[in-house]
Amino acid sequence: MIQLQNIAVTLGGNPILKGLTWTVGDGKRIGLIGPNGAGKTTLLRVIGGYLETDDGEIAHSGSVGYLTQDVQEMSSGRSVIEETLTAFEAIEALQEREEELTRVLETPGADQEKILLELDLIHERLAVQGAHSAQARAEAVLEGLGFISDDLDRPIDTLSGGYRMRVALARILLQNPDVLLLDEPTNHLDILSIDWLEKYLKNYAGTVILVSHDRYFLNRMIDTVAHLYRGRVTEYAGNYDYFLVEREKRRVLEQAAYENQQREIQQAQRFIERFRYKASKARQVQSRIKHLDKLEHLPPPESPDAQIRIRFPSPNPSGRTVLSLTTFSKVYTSADTPAVCVFNQAGPLQISRGQKIALIGKNGAGKSTLARILFGSEAIEGERKEGHNVNVRFFTQNQADALTESDTVLESLNREAVGREEVHLRTLLGAFLFTGDDVFKPVSALSGGEKSRLALARTLVNPANFLILDEPTNHLDIQSIKVLIEALRQYDGTFVVVSHDRHFLDHVANVIWHVGNQKVRTYEGTYSEYQWALDHGSLKQVGRVRQTPSKSTAKTRSRSSGPKTKEEKRREAEARNRAYREAKTNGHSKPDKLTPHQRKQLCDQAEAAIAEAEARKLVAEKALADPDTYSDPVRSQEATSAYATIKKELDELYANWETLIESLQ
């Protein structure tokens, strides 16, 4: 439990927290919500012990882990896995003590009984903390956060800021603190990693307090909203959507109470002014003065969320076909490094007028590369063809670098606007968090996030009939994302968007393109529909391996009384693996001796075997991520062994599959 009593914090002369009292129960999943500048990060730093308060008391038992928004310091010279394993410093200390006692035990005259007793205690603590499975757990968490096996030995110094943050997150999760403080944990994660993090945190035994602008993540993760406003916290027992409804109900009641009190005060003041000098009313005047002195004034209620709306002017319509790509490949070559193939015989792809396309996939799969290919700034082996009357605009994060530093924010936007009134420009800037005098700030004084927001506003102020947006929500808060969603929903043109914000994607996209394994796979529908189909196995080869059931299988399943049992699934998986192994041993192990049809059959069998093994690997990872696993040494050993076995099997399956794929090409 965490207890904060009358906490006050002032930064730069501005009171951020004042008289804040808040009790956090054990095991809660709390979303810390509030407007920009409300003090959310400040409050996390106070709870974590990273910021001293001006007044008040903090009491909590147990350990605290804090993930900041900034890249944390890490030892240069360590690899990814070495840095992650520093999470187990307590285990390392116990192991060092174990080695020391073992040496002492061999010296003449040692108190063997006492030493053996301490060694027994150390062995017990090492078993409880899962010492023998530390490496496997670290690898499982890193893989969940998007690292592949080849990344584990990479030096930390060679990682981008986003991947360093993933290492920091992995380290904190593995420390298993009693309280997890997470400040924007999804900022540098792709959708697959966010899904994994959700599952991990749902099974987490401790308390989780998180700040996030990812509405989808909040709704799935939290059971309580702590709303920070004017330096104080108000709790709502529910997820983020529940909070929005209940906060508005509460605001309406508070507004009515405030207005009633203001009327009462005004009436009393008018009476006092009118009869102050009239002797016959002196007692009544004094009574009202005393009443006003004793009255506990209600604070002005929270203002309703500003209903900022931006609407793009209707662009000139394009032809029915906006863009088409023939089957294409993209390989990056360099004299210093091996060639990197991003796309290999992908497509063909076509974009039709009015389509709202979301590009999704793992980080590094090629989403941004595909966005550049669609824009025409990336050369490919293949043909790109624009349709009739297509006018395309492209937003990327690095567009912020092209801003004129001496311009003010308003001047910078005005450069892109054609005949637009200042009131419209300021409304658009307000939607992207530039309010009041912010519009007169020079670009040179803006942070990286502010420059990115300005670049996005410049892209949208005169929208073309075809927009390509690469991570447009990265530096927006929830309210700004809502404004952008409404604007894009009303937009008459065509767009392609790259984003890891699932709430955003679900509300703007009607087509999903999954980028992965050097291919692009398309799905007609919203993100939720796509995810449902993926979860229910009705998408073909989405992700590494997903296959649609054959017609006969589908018919059989529809006639059955319900879903397949675990035993049926196990038998099918064994049959697929057996068929694949038999095919390999019956003279088909060398792809160059196979007919194209045989290669295709063997490839399909390999993919099915991989899918089954991946499913078993997910179960094994969940067991490793469950702290309860390590309360039983036998169970812990079994979980670690199962994970290692499946991982080895998968490595072999993927190696064989890659060989088959190469032979098919």
SEBALUM-253055 format. One line per 8 residues: number of its first residue (from 1); their letters; for each residue x, y, z of C-alpha. Coordinates in Angstrom, 2 decimals, m for minus. Example, Ala and Ser with C-alpha at 12.3 -4.5 7.8 and 13.67 -1.06 7.14 Angstrom:
BEGIN
1> as> 12.30:m4.50:7.80 ~ 13.67:m1.06:7.14
END
This chain:
BEGIN
1> miqlqnia> 0.00:0.00:0.00 ~ 1.12:3.55:m0.80 ~ m0.04:6.50:1.29 ~ 0.57:10.13:0.36 ~ m0.51:12.79:2.85 ~ m0.71:16.53:2.05 ~ 2.01:16.36:m0.61 ~ 3.20:19.70:m1.99
9> vtlggnpi> 5.71:20.22:m4.81 ~ 6.76:23.49:m6.42 ~ 8.95:23.55:m9.53 ~ 10.39:26.76:m10.95 ~ 8.17:28.80:m8.67 ~ 5.01:27.07:m9.95 ~ 2.98:24.90:m7.55 ~ 2.53:21.52:m9.26
17> lkgltwtv> 1.10:19.43:m6.40 ~ m0.64:21.01:m3.43 ~ m2.24:19.23:m0.49 ~ m2.36:15.98:m2.42 ~ m3.62:13.04:m0.35 ~ m3.95:9.64:m2.00 ~ m3.99:6.00:m0.90 ~ m3.11:3.26:m3.39
25> gdgkrigl> m4.22:m0.27:m2.56 ~ m2.14:m3.38:m3.25 ~ m2.56:m5.10:m6.61 ~ m4.32:m2.18:m8.30 ~ m4.01:m1.35:m12.00 ~ m4.15:2.44:m12.08 ~ m4.11:4.83:m15.03 ~ m2.83:8.25:m13.96
33> igpngagk> m4.75:10.72:m16.13 ~ m4.60:14.49:m16.39 ~ m4.03:17.38:m18.81 ~ m0.54:18.24:m20.02 ~ 1.34:20.00:m17.22 ~ m0.90:18.61:m14.47 ~ 2.08:16.92:m12.79 ~ 1.66:13.25:m13.70
41> ttllrvig> 5.39:12.62:m14.18 ~ 6.13:14.72:m11.07 ~ 3.81:12.52:m9.01 ~ 5.44:9.33:m10.32 ~ 8.87:10.71:m9.39 ~ 7.62:11.54:m5.89 ~ 6.23:8.02:m5.38 ~ 9.42:6.47:m6.76
49> gyletddg> 11.60:8.54:m4.42 ~ 13.29:10.47:m7.24 ~ 11.93:13.89:m6.21 ~ 11.79:15.47:m2.77 ~ 8.56:17.15:m1.71 ~ 8.21:20.61:m0.20 ~ 5.71:19.29:2.30 ~ 3.79:16.15:3.23
57> eiahsgsv> 4.53:12.52:4.00 ~ 4.92:9.38:1.88 ~ 4.66:5.87:3.25 ~ 4.88:2.62:1.32 ~ 6.21:m0.83:2.00 ~ 8.07:m2.90:m0.55 ~ 10.15:m2.12:m3.62 ~ 9.40:0.35:m6.43
65> gyltqdvq> 10.42:0.16:m10.10 ~ 10.18:3.30:m12.23 ~ 10.34:3.50:m16.03 ~ 10.89:7.09:m17.13 ~ 10.22:8.59:m20.57 ~ 13.92:9.39:m20.97 ~ 16.57:6.89:m22.02 ~ 18.22:5.69:m18.83
73> emssgrsv> 21.96:5.40:m18.34 ~ 23.35:1.98:m19.14 ~ 26.84:0.58:m18.94 ~ 28.61:0.96:m22.27 ~ 30.37:m2.29:m23.04 ~ 27.51:m4.51:m21.90 ~ 25.43:m6.49:m24.35 ~ 21.62:m6.43:m24.40
81> ieetltaf> 21.35:m9.65:m22.40 ~ 24.08:m8.61:m19.93 ~ 22.36:m5.30:m19.22 ~ 19.01:m7.05:m18.79 ~ 20.47:m9.59:m16.37 ~ 21.46:m6.76:m14.01 ~ 17.83:m7.03:m12.92 ~ 18.92:m10.05:m10.89
89> eaiealqe> 21.49:m8.29:m8.69 ~ 19.98:m9.91:m5.58 ~ 20.46:m13.35:m7.12 ~ 24.03:m12.47:m8.07 ~ 24.77:m11.36:m4.50 ~ 23.39:m14.64:m3.13 ~ 25.46:m16.65:m5.59 ~ 28.62:m14.76:m4.61
97> reeeltrv> 27.87:m15.47:m0.94 ~ 27.29:m19.13:m1.82 ~ 30.72:m19.33:m3.47 ~ 32.35:m17.61:m0.51 ~ 30.76:m20.00:2.01 ~ 31.72:m23.00:m0.11 ~ 35.37:m21.91:0.00 ~ 35.22:m21.30:3.76
105> letpgadq> 33.63:m24.70:4.27 ~ 36.78:m26.35:2.91 ~ 39.12:m24.57:5.33 ~ 40.26:m26.40:8.49 ~ 38.37:m25.46:11.64 ~ 35.36:m24.03:9.84 ~ 32.02:m24.15:11.68 ~ 30.49:m26.57:9.22
113> ekilleld> 27.09:m26.78:10.89 ~ 26.64:m23.00:10.84 ~ 27.90:m22.69:7.26 ~ 25.71:m25.52:6.00 ~ 22.68:m23.93:7.67 ~ 23.35:m20.62:5.89 ~ 23.96:m22.43:2.61 ~ 20.60:m24.18:2.96
121> liherlav> 18.92:m20.79:3.45 ~ 20.73:m19.37:0.42 ~ 19.72:m22.34:m1.74 ~ 16.13:m21.91:m0.62 ~ 16.15:m18.20:m1.49 ~ 17.81:m18.87:m4.85 ~ 15.12:m21.44:m5.65 ~ 12.31:m19.05:m4.67
129> qgahsaqa> 13.83:m16.29:m6.83 ~ 14.25:m18.66:m9.79 ~ 18.03:m18.30:m10.04 ~ 18.46:m21.23:m12.42 ~ 15.90:m19.74:m14.86 ~ 17.09:m16.11:m14.80 ~ 18.66:m16.30:m18.27 ~ 15.60:m17.97:m19.79
137> raeavleg> 13.24:m15.44:m18.20 ~ 15.35:m12.55:m19.45 ~ 15.35:m13.96:m22.98 ~ 11.58:m14.52:m22.87 ~ 10.87:m10.94:m21.76 ~ 13.26:m9.47:m24.34 ~ 11.64:m11.52:m27.07 ~ 8.21:m10.35:m25.93
145> lgfisddl> 9.43:m6.77:m26.26 ~ 10.57:m7.31:m29.84 ~ 14.19:m8.50:m29.66 ~ 15.31:m11.45:m31.75 ~ 18.02:m13.95:m30.79 ~ 20.70:m12.14:m32.81 ~ 20.02:m8.92:m30.84 ~ 20.88:m10.37:m27.44
153> drpidtls> 24.65:m10.10:m27.87 ~ 24.56:m6.67:m29.51 ~ 26.34:m3.91:m27.53 ~ 23.91:m1.53:m25.82 ~ 25.77:1.38:m27.45 ~ 24.60:0.30:m30.91 ~ 20.88:0.41:m30.03 ~ 18.52:3.26:m30.89
161> ggyrmrva> 16.88:5.19:m28.06 ~ 13.66:3.23:m28.54 ~ 15.35:m0.14:m28.16 ~ 17.36:1.06:m25.16 ~ 14.02:1.93:m23.55 ~ 12.86:m1.63:m24.23 ~ 15.91:m2.96:m22.41 ~ 15.13:m0.64:m19.49
169> larillqn> 11.53:m1.89:m19.44 ~ 12.65:m5.54:m19.55 ~ 15.03:m4.95:m16.65 ~ 12.32:m3.35:m14.50 ~ 9.80:m6.10:m15.26 ~ 12.32:m8.78:m14.31 ~ 13.09:m7.02:m11.02 ~ 9.47:m7.80:m10.14
177> pdvlllde> 9.02:m4.81:m7.76 ~ 5.98:m4.51:m5.52 ~ 5.02:m1.27:m7.31 ~ 5.58:m0.61:m11.02 ~ 5.57:3.04:m12.16 ~ 5.42:3.24:m15.96 ~ 5.60:6.60:m17.74 ~ 4.41:6.14:m21.36
185> ptnhldil> 5.58:2.50:m21.59 ~ 4.11:1.96:m25.08 ~ 5.86:4.93:m26.73 ~ 8.62:2.85:m28.34 ~ 6.75:m0.44:m28.76 ~ 5.08:m1.91:m31.83 ~ 1.61:m3.44:m31.63 ~ 2.87:m7.00:m31.05
193> sidwleky> 5.06:m5.84:m28.17 ~ 2.20:m3.82:m26.66 ~ m0.02:m6.91:m26.83 ~ 2.67:m8.91:m25.05 ~ 3.10:m6.20:m22.39 ~ m0.65:m6.17:m21.74 ~ m0.69:m9.90:m21.11 ~ 2.38:m9.69:m18.88
201> lknyagtv> 0.99:m6.86:m16.75 ~ m2.41:m8.51:m16.38 ~ m0.65:m11.42:m14.64 ~ 1.57:m9.13:m12.57 ~ 1.12:m9.65:m8.83 ~ 2.12:m6.15:m7.73 ~ 0.61:m2.69:m8.12 ~ 0.88:m0.93:m11.48
209> ilvshdry> 0.56:2.85:m11.92 ~ 0.95:4.03:m15.49 ~ 0.77:7.19:m17.56 ~ m0.18:6.63:m21.20 ~ m1.85:8.39:m24.11 ~ m2.71:4.97:m25.60 ~ m6.45:4.79:m24.94 ~ m6.77:1.19:m26.15
217> flnrmidt> m3.98:0.10:m23.81 ~ m5.54:1.98:m20.88 ~ m8.97:0.45:m21.42 ~ m7.58:m3.08:m21.51 ~ m5.11:m2.64:m18.66 ~ m6.51:m0.56:m15.81 ~ m9.20:m1.08:m13.18 ~ m8.93:2.43:m11.70
225> vahlyrgr> m8.40:5.94:m13.05 ~ m6.58:8.44:m10.84 ~ m7.44:11.86:m12.28 ~ m4.83:14.48:m11.42 ~ m6.22:18.01:m11.69 ~ m5.20:21.20:m9.93 ~ m2.67:19.32:m7.84 ~ m5.12:16.77:m6.43
233> vteyagny> m6.16:13.22:m7.26 ~ m9.72:11.95:m7.74 ~ m10.26:8.21:m8.23 ~ m12.76:6.50:m10.56 ~ m13.30:2.74:m10.24 ~ m13.22:1.65:m13.88 ~ m11.32:1.93:m17.14 ~ m10.69:5.04:m19.22
241> dyflvere> m14.02:5.01:m21.09 ~ m15.87:4.65:m17.78 ~ m13.88:7.58:m16.41 ~ m14.93:9.85:m19.30 ~ m18.62:9.21:m18.63 ~ m18.43:9.45:m14.85 ~ m16.19:12.52:m14.87 ~ m18.73:14.39:m17.01
249> krrvleqa> m21.57:13.38:m14.66 ~ m19.53:14.56:m11.69 ~ m18.55:17.78:m13.48 ~ m22.21:18.63:m14.18 ~ m23.12:18.13:m10.50 ~ m20.12:20.18:m9.35 ~ m20.99:22.93:m11.82 ~ m24.56:23.10:m10.48
257> ayenqqre> m23.35:23.17:m6.86 ~ m20.80:25.88:m7.67 ~ m23.36:28.05:m9.47 ~ m25.86:27.66:m6.61 ~ m23.23:28.73:m4.09 ~ m22.22:31.70:m6.23 ~ m25.87:32.82:m6.39 ~ m26.15:32.45:m2.62
265> iqqaqrfi> m22.97:34.52:m2.10 ~ m24.15:37.24:m4.49 ~ m27.55:37.45:m2.80 ~ m25.92:37.76:0.62 ~ m23.50:40.42:m0.64 ~ m26.34:42.44:m2.20 ~ m28.29:42.28:1.06 ~ m25.22:43.41:3.02
273> erfrykas> m24.53:46.33:0.65 ~ m28.18:47.40:0.64 ~ m28.80:47.33:4.40 ~ m25.29:47.84:5.84 ~ m26.19:51.22:7.32 ~ m29.79:50.51:8.29 ~ m30.11:50.01:12.07 ~ m33.23:47.84:11.83
281> karqvqsr> m31.36:45.33:9.64 ~ m28.05:45.37:11.56 ~ m28.55:41.92:13.13 ~ m29.46:40.33:9.80 ~ m26.51:42.02:8.08 ~ m24.09:40.71:10.72 ~ m25.62:37.24:10.41 ~ m24.96:37.18:6.68
289> ikhldkle> m21.40:38.50:7.12 ~ m20.65:35.72:9.62 ~ m22.23:33.17:7.28 ~ m19.99:34.29:4.40 ~ m16.91:34.22:6.64 ~ m17.63:30.63:7.68 ~ m18.70:29.46:4.24 ~ m16.36:26.89:2.67
297> hlpppesp> m16.06:28.14:m0.87 ~ m16.34:25.51:m3.57 ~ m13.56:25.65:m6.18 ~ m14.59:26.34:m9.77 ~ m15.36:22.98:m11.39 ~ m13.16:21.53:m14.09 ~ m13.87:23.01:m17.49 ~ m15.31:20.56:m20.01
305> daqirirf> m12.86:19.30:m22.61 ~ m12.50:21.92:m25.30 ~ m14.53:20.78:m28.29 ~ m11.88:21.62:m30.87 ~ m12.87:20.49:m34.32 ~ m10.82:20.76:m37.47 ~ m12.17:19.94:m40.87 ~ m9.99:19.62:m43.92
313> pspnpsgr> m11.15:21.40:m47.05 ~ m12.39:18.93:m49.63 ~ m9.54:18.13:m52.03 ~ m10.02:17.68:m55.75 ~ m10.97:14.05:m56.32 ~ m8.41:11.65:m57.72 ~ m9.02:8.90:m60.21 ~ m10.54:5.63:m59.02
321> tvlslttf> m7.10:4.02:m58.76 ~ m4.88:6.21:m56.60 ~ m1.68:4.15:m56.70 ~ m0.53:0.74:m57.82 ~ 2.64:m1.26:m57.27 ~ 3.63:m4.25:m59.33 ~ 5.31:m7.16:m57.56 ~ 8.32:m5.47:m56.00
329> skvytsad> 11.49:m6.03:m54.00 ~ 13.60:m3.73:m51.86 ~ 17.17:m4.52:m50.79 ~ 19.49:m2.12:m48.96 ~ 23.14:m2.59:m49.88 ~ 26.24:m1.10:m48.31 ~ 29.97:m1.60:m48.74 ~ 30.39:m1.93:m44.97
337> tpavcvfn> 27.46:m4.17:m44.03 ~ 25.68:m7.21:m45.48 ~ 22.72:m6.57:m47.79 ~ 19.35:m6.27:m46.04 ~ 16.25:m7.49:m47.88 ~ 13.13:m5.66:m46.66 ~ 10.70:m6.83:m49.37 ~ 11.08:m9.84:m51.62
345> qagplqis> 8.56:m10.22:m54.43 ~ 5.88:m8.46:m52.35 ~ 2.57:m7.34:m53.80 ~ 1.16:m6.48:m56.22 ~ m0.66:m3.73:m54.32 ~ m3.37:m1.28:m55.32 ~ m4.88:1.69:m53.47 ~ m8.37:2.78:m54.50
353> rgqkiali> m9.98:6.18:m53.98 ~ m11.49:6.55:m50.50 ~ m9.53:3.73:m48.89 ~ m8.17:4.41:m45.39 ~ m5.26:2.00:m45.01 ~ m3.35:1.15:m41.82 ~ 0.16:m0.32:m42.08 ~ 0.90:m2.57:m39.13
361> gkngagks> 3.67:m5.01:m38.22 ~ 6.70:m5.44:m35.99 ~ 9.28:m2.69:m35.64 ~ 11.83:m3.16:m38.38 ~ 9.44:m5.10:m40.61 ~ 9.43:m2.33:m43.24 ~ 6.35:m0.18:m42.54 ~ 8.16:3.15:m42.91
369> tlarilfg> 10.05:1.80:m45.93 ~ 6.74:0.89:m47.56 ~ 5.38:4.36:m46.76 ~ 8.36:5.90:m48.58 ~ 7.89:3.49:m51.49 ~ 4.25:4.57:m51.77 ~ 5.31:8.23:m51.70 ~ 7.91:7.58:m54.39
377> seaieger> 11.03:8.58:m52.47 ~ 12.37:5.01:m52.21 ~ 13.59:3.16:m55.31 ~ 12.38:m0.42:m55.80 ~ 12.76:m3.36:m58.13 ~ 9.29:m3.03:m59.59 ~ 6.97:m0.35:m60.90 ~ 5.07:2.36:m59.01
385> keghnvnv> 2.24:4.07:m60.88 ~ 0.14:7.01:m59.67 ~ m3.47:7.35:m60.79 ~ m5.14:10.32:m62.47 ~ m5.06:13.69:m60.67 ~ m3.33:12.33:m57.55 ~ m1.82:14.92:m55.21 ~ 0.13:13.29:m52.37
393> rfftqnqa> 1.51:14.69:m49.11 ~ 3.75:12.74:m46.75 ~ 4.29:13.24:m43.01 ~ 7.35:11.69:m41.36 ~ 8.99:12.32:m38.00 ~ 12.13:13.77:m39.61 ~ 10.15:16.52:m41.36 ~ 10.64:18.51:m38.17
401> daltesdt> 14.29:18.92:m39.20 ~ 13.24:20.93:m42.26 ~ 11.45:23.69:m40.31 ~ 12.83:27.24:m40.51 ~ 14.25:27.90:m37.05 ~ 13.69:31.67:m37.14 ~ 9.94:31.38:m37.88 ~ 7.37:31.54:m35.12
409> vleslnre> 4.96:28.61:m34.87 ~ 2.20:30.64:m36.53 ~ 4.51:31.90:m39.30 ~ 5.70:28.36:m40.00 ~ 2.14:27.11:m40.44 ~ 1.21:30.16:m42.51 ~ 3.93:29.25:m45.03 ~ 1.95:26.11:m45.90
417> avgreevh> m1.51:27.70:m45.75 ~ m3.04:29.08:m48.92 ~ m5.48:31.89:m48.23 ~ m6.44:30.58:m44.79 ~ m7.59:32.96:m42.07 ~ m5.50:33.29:m38.90 ~ m8.41:32.14:m36.73 ~ m8.45:28.83:m38.64
425> lrtllgaf> m4.69:28.45:m38.32 ~ m4.81:29.10:m34.57 ~ m7.64:26.58:m34.17 ~ m5.56:23.98:m35.99 ~ m2.53:24.78:m33.83 ~ m4.70:24.51:m30.71 ~ m5.70:21.00:m31.76 ~ m2.00:20.13:m31.74
433> lftgddvf> m1.39:21.65:m28.28 ~ m0.17:25.12:m29.31 ~ m2.40:27.47:m27.31 ~ m2.30:31.14:m26.36 ~ 1.13:32.71:m26.76 ~ 2.65:29.35:m27.77 ~ 1.89:30.28:m31.39 ~ 4.43:33.12:m31.16
441> kpvsalsg> 7.28:30.91:m29.95 ~ 10.22:30.66:m32.36 ~ 10.70:27.22:m33.87 ~ 14.23:27.20:m32.44 ~ 12.75:27.16:m28.91 ~ 10.54:24.12:m29.50 ~ 11.23:20.63:m28.19 ~ 11.52:17.69:m30.58
449> geksrlal> 7.95:16.63:m29.86 ~ 6.62:20.17:m30.43 ~ 8.44:20.41:m33.76 ~ 6.92:17.09:m34.80 ~ 3.41:18.35:m33.94 ~ 4.02:21.53:m35.94 ~ 5.24:19.48:m38.93 ~ 2.03:17.41:m38.74
457> artlvnpa> m0.11:20.57:m38.68 ~ 1.79:21.86:m41.74 ~ 1.07:18.58:m43.55 ~ m2.65:18.75:m42.83 ~ m3.38:22.47:m43.27 ~ m3.85:22.06:m47.04 ~ m4.46:18.35:m47.41 ~ m3.98:16.69:m50.74
465> nflildep> m6.31:13.95:m51.96 ~ m3.78:11.30:m50.86 ~ m2.08:11.47:m47.46 ~ 0.70:9.22:m46.13 ~ 1.17:9.65:m42.37 ~ 4.03:7.90:m40.53 ~ 3.32:7.77:m36.76 ~ 1.20:10.96:m36.59
473> tnhldiqs> 0.08:10.37:m32.97 ~ 3.56:9.98:m31.42 ~ 3.64:13.34:m29.62 ~ m0.11:13.94:m29.17 ~ m2.16:13.60:m26.01 ~ m5.48:11.72:m25.87 ~ m7.57:14.82:m26.62 ~ m5.43:15.77:m29.64
481> ikvlieal> m5.64:12.22:m30.98 ~ m9.43:12.44:m30.66 ~ m9.42:15.66:m32.73 ~ m7.21:14.04:m35.40 ~ m9.49:10.98:m35.51 ~ m12.56:13.15:m36.16 ~ m10.74:15.13:m38.86 ~ m9.56:11.99:m40.67
489> rqydgtfv> m13.00:10.37:m40.44 ~ m14.46:13.37:m42.27 ~ m11.61:13.58:m44.77 ~ m12.83:12.97:m48.34 ~ m9.55:11.72:m49.76 ~ m7.43:8.58:m49.43 ~ m4.77:7.95:m46.82 ~ m2.21:5.44:m45.60
497> vvshdrhf> m1.18:5.64:m41.94 ~ 1.53:3.95:m39.88 ~ 0.72:3.85:m36.16 ~ 1.00:1.65:m33.07 ~ m2.02:3.37:m31.47 ~ m4.73:0.73:m31.80 ~ m7.59:3.01:m30.71 ~ m6.57:5.49:m33.40
505> ldhvanvi> m6.27:2.78:m36.07 ~ m9.60:1.24:m35.11 ~ m11.40:4.54:m35.64 ~ m9.80:5.69:m38.91 ~ m8.82:2.65:m41.01 ~ m11.04:0.45:m43.18 ~ m8.21:m1.63:m44.69 ~ m5.30:m3.30:m42.87
513> whvgnqkv> m1.97:m4.06:m44.53 ~ 0.24:m6.33:m42.45 ~ 3.95:m5.91:m43.20 ~ 6.23:m8.81:m42.28 ~ 8.46:m11.57:m43.58 ~ 9.30:m9.42:m46.64 ~ 5.64:m9.46:m47.75 ~ 2.51:m7.31:m47.46
521> rtyegtys> m0.77:m9.04:m46.67 ~ m4.07:m7.18:m46.97 ~ m7.29:m7.41:m44.99 ~ m10.55:m5.55:m45.71 ~ m11.99:m4.29:m42.44 ~ m11.26:m2.35:m39.26 ~ m8.41:m3.09:m36.89 ~ m10.79:m4.76:m34.39
529> eyqwaldh> m12.19:m6.99:m37.13 ~ m8.67:m7.85:m38.24 ~ m7.62:m8.66:m34.66 ~ m10.71:m10.83:m34.13 ~ m9.99:m12.75:m37.33 ~ m6.35:m13.15:m36.29 ~ m7.28:m14.38:m32.81 ~ m9.75:m16.86:m34.26
537> gslkqvgr> m7.35:m18.21:m36.86 ~ m9.27:m17.01:m39.91 ~ m6.47:m14.99:m41.52 ~ m4.02:m16.63:m43.89 ~ m0.37:m16.29:m42.95 ~ m0.62:m13.09:m40.96 ~ 2.42:m12.58:m38.74 ~ 4.94:m15.39:m39.01
545> vrqtpsks> 2.43:m18.13:m39.71 ~ m1.36:m18.00:m39.71 ~ m3.34:m20.21:m42.02 ~ m6.99:m20.22:m42.96 ~ m8.65:m23.61:m42.43 ~ m9.44:m25.50:m45.61 ~ m13.07:m25.64:m46.74 ~ m13.43:m29.23:m45.57
553> taktrsrs> m11.98:m28.34:m42.17 ~ m14.25:m25.32:m41.89 ~ m17.31:m27.41:m42.73 ~ m16.34:m30.08:m40.24 ~ m15.81:m27.48:m37.54 ~ m19.16:m25.81:m38.25 ~ m20.93:m29.14:m37.82 ~ m19.25:m29.83:m34.49
561> sgpktkee> m20.98:m28.96:m31.23 ~ m18.26:m26.49:m30.19 ~ m14.59:m25.54:m30.43 ~ m11.92:m28.21:m30.62 ~ m10.72:m29.73:m27.40 ~ m7.09:m29.49:m26.31 ~ m6.68:m33.20:m27.06 ~ m7.96:m32.75:m30.63
569> krreaear> m5.62:m29.80:m31.17 ~ m2.70:m31.79:m29.73 ~ m3.39:m34.76:m32.04 ~ m3.62:m32.47:m35.08 ~ m0.36:m30.76:m34.14 ~ 1.39:m34.11:m33.70 ~ 0.07:m35.23:m37.09 ~ 1.37:m32.08:m38.79
577> nrayreak> 4.79:m32.41:m37.18 ~ 4.96:m36.11:m38.00 ~ 4.00:m35.48:m41.63 ~ 6.65:m32.80:m41.89 ~ 9.37:m35.01:m40.37 ~ 8.38:m37.96:m42.58 ~ 8.47:m35.76:m45.65 ~ 12.02:m34.70:m44.73
585> tnghskpd> 13.27:m38.23:m44.12 ~ 11.65:m39.74:m47.24 ~ 14.23:m38.31:m49.60 ~ 12.88:m34.76:m49.50 ~ 15.47:m33.22:m47.23 ~ 17.29:m31.61:m50.15 ~ 15.09:m28.92:m51.74 ~ 17.00:m29.07:m55.04
593> kltphqrk> 15.67:m32.63:m55.59 ~ 12.02:m31.62:m55.16 ~ 9.47:m30.60:m57.74 ~ 7.90:m27.12:m57.20 ~ 4.69:m28.79:m56.01 ~ 6.60:m30.92:m53.47 ~ 8.48:m27.86:m52.23 ~ 5.19:m26.00:m51.77
601> qlcdqaea> 3.70:m28.94:m49.86 ~ 6.75:m29.23:m47.63 ~ 6.74:m25.47:m47.04 ~ 3.06:m25.57:m45.99 ~ 3.79:m28.42:m43.59 ~ 6.76:m26.52:m42.14 ~ 4.64:m23.41:m41.59 ~ 1.93:m25.42:m39.85
609> aiaeaear> 4.56:m27.02:m37.60 ~ 5.96:m23.58:m36.78 ~ 2.50:m22.24:m35.94 ~ 1.91:m25.09:m33.50 ~ 5.35:m24.65:m31.91 ~ 4.84:m20.88:m31.62 ~ 1.57:m21.51:m29.76 ~ 3.36:m23.84:m27.32
617> klvaekal> 6.11:m21.25:m26.91 ~ 3.56:m18.60:m25.91 ~ 2.25:m20.93:m23.20 ~ 5.81:m21.54:m21.97 ~ 6.57:m17.80:m21.93 ~ 3.42:m17.12:m19.92 ~ 4.55:m19.69:m17.34 ~ 8.00:m18.07:m17.14
625> adpdtysd> 6.41:m14.63:m16.74 ~ 4.19:m15.80:m13.87 ~ 5.88:m15.05:m10.50 ~ 3.94:m17.97:m8.93 ~ 6.00:m20.37:m11.05 ~ 9.05:m19.70:m8.90 ~ 7.36:m20.52:m5.61 ~ 7.79:m24.21:m6.51
633> pvrsqeat> 11.36:m25.23:m7.54 ~ 10.11:m28.30:m9.44 ~ 7.54:m26.30:m11.38 ~ 10.14:m23.63:m12.07 ~ 12.63:m26.18:m13.44 ~ 9.94:m27.77:m15.63 ~ 8.90:m24.37:m17.04 ~ 12.49:m23.43:m17.85
641> sayatikk> 13.21:m26.79:m19.46 ~ 10.01:m26.67:m21.53 ~ 10.84:m23.19:m22.82 ~ 14.41:m24.19:m23.78 ~ 13.17:m27.30:m25.61 ~ 10.53:m25.42:m27.59 ~ 12.95:m22.61:m28.45 ~ 15.49:m25.10:m29.83
649> eldelyan> 12.76:m26.83:m31.83 ~ 11.59:m23.50:m33.27 ~ 15.11:m22.51:m34.29 ~ 15.41:m25.74:m36.26 ~ 11.95:m25.34:m37.82 ~ 12.68:m21.78:m38.93 ~ 16.06:m22.76:m40.37 ~ 14.42:m25.50:m42.46
657> wetliesl> 11.55:m23.20:m43.46 ~ 13.96:m20.49:m44.67 ~ 15.81:m23.06:m46.77 ~ 12.51:m24.13:m48.35 ~ 11.46:m20.53:m49.00 ~ 14.77:m19.84:m50.76 ~ 14.28:m22.90:m52.93 ~ 10.78:m21.74:m53.90
665> q> 12.16:m18.38:m55.01
END
